[in-house]
C-alpha cells in the first residue's frame, strides 16, 4: 500500500492538469479551425494527428479528446466493430 505525500500528489495532479490543458487545446483547434483528429496505422505504430495541419497528437491526449462528448467518430473504419479512424468536433445547436 502506497501512502502519498503532498509532493507526490502535487506531481500527479500537475501531470493530469497538463494532459487536460493539452486536450483542451486540441479541442479548441478542432472547434475553431474545423480540423479532424485522424488515426493512421504505420509500421512504427499508430499515429494520431490533426488534419489538415498534420500536427501530431500524443495517444494519451487523443484518448482524452475522443472521450469528450463534443467529439464524434465520423465512421470510417477498416473493419466492422473497429473504432473509427477520424473524429470531428460536434456540438448540437440549442
C-alpha positions as CSV (number, residue, x, y, z in Angstrom):
1,X,0.0,0.0,0.0
2,X,1.4,3.4,-1.0
3,X,1.0,6.4,1.2
4,X,1.0,9.6,-0.9
5,X,2.7,12.7,0.3
6,X,1.9,16.2,-0.6
7,X,4.8,16.2,-3.1
8,X,3.7,13.1,-4.9
9,X,0.0,14.2,-5.0
10,X,1.1,17.6,-6.4
11,X,3.2,15.9,-9.1
12,X,0.4,13.6,-10.0
13,X,-2.1,16.4,-10.3
14,X,0.3,18.5,-12.3
15,X,0.6,15.7,-14.8
16,X,-3.2,15.4,-15.1
17,X,-3.6,19.2,-15.4
18,X,-1.0,19.2,-18.2
19,X,-2.8,16.4,-20.1
20,X,-6.2,18.2,-19.7
21,X,-4.8,21.5,-20.9
22,X,-3.3,19.8,-24.0
23,X,-6.6,18.1,-24.7
24,X,-8.4,21.5,-24.4
25,X,-6.0,23.0,-27.0
26,X,-6.7,20.1,-29.4
27,X,-10.5,20.5,-28.9
28,X,-10.2,24.3,-29.5
29,X,-8.3,23.7,-32.8
30,X,-10.9,21.2,-33.8
31,X,-13.8,23.5,-33.0
32,X,-12.4,26.8,-34.3
33,X,-10.5,25.6,-37.4
34,X,-12.6,22.6,-38.3
35,X,-9.7,20.2,-38.0
36,X,-10.3,16.5,-37.7
37,X,-8.4,14.1,-35.4
38,X,-7.2,11.2,-37.5
39,X,-5.6,7.9,-36.7
40,X,-3.0,6.4,-39.1
41,X,-1.6,2.9,-38.6
42,X,2.1,2.7,-39.6
43,X,4.9,0.2,-39.2
44,X,6.1,2.1,-36.2
45,X,2.7,2.1,-34.6
46,X,-0.4,4.2,-34.6
47,X,-0.1,8.0,-35.1
48,X,-2.8,10.5,-34.1
49,X,-2.7,13.8,-36.0
50,X,-4.9,16.8,-36.7
51,X,-5.9,17.1,-40.3
52,X,-5.2,19.1,-42.4
53,X,-2.4,20.8,-40.3
54,X,-0.6,17.5,-39.7
55,X,0.2,18.3,-36.1
56,X,0.7,15.1,-34.2
57,X,-1.2,14.4,-31.0
58,X,0.1,12.1,-28.3
59,X,-2.0,8.9,-27.9
60,X,-2.9,9.7,-24.3
61,X,-4.2,13.2,-25.3
62,X,-6.1,11.7,-28.3
63,X,-7.7,9.2,-26.0
64,X,-9.0,12.1,-23.8
65,X,-10.2,14.1,-26.8
66,X,-12.0,11.1,-28.3
67,X,-13.8,10.6,-24.9
68,X,-15.2,14.1,-25.0
69,X,-18.9,14.5,-25.5
70,X,-18.2,17.2,-28.1
71,X,-16.2,14.8,-30.4
72,X,-17.9,12.1,-32.6
73,X,-16.5,9.4,-34.8
74,X,-17.0,10.0,-38.5
75,X,-17.4,6.3,-39.1
76,X,-14.6,5.4,-41.5
77,X,-13.1,2.2,-40.2
78,X,-11.4,-0.6,-41.9
79,X,-13.4,-3.5,-40.4
80,X,-16.8,-3.8,-38.6
81,X,-16.6,-3.4,-34.9
82,X,-13.4,-1.4,-35.0
83,X,-13.1,2.2,-33.8
84,X,-13.3,5.0,-36.3
85,X,-10.1,6.5,-37.7
86,X,-11.5,10.0,-38.0
87,X,-13.0,12.1,-35.2
88,X,-14.6,15.6,-35.6
89,X,-15.8,18.2,-33.2
90,X,-19.6,18.3,-32.9
91,X,-21.9,20.5,-30.9
92,X,-25.7,20.5,-31.0
93,X,-27.1,23.9,-31.6
94,X,-29.7,24.9,-28.9
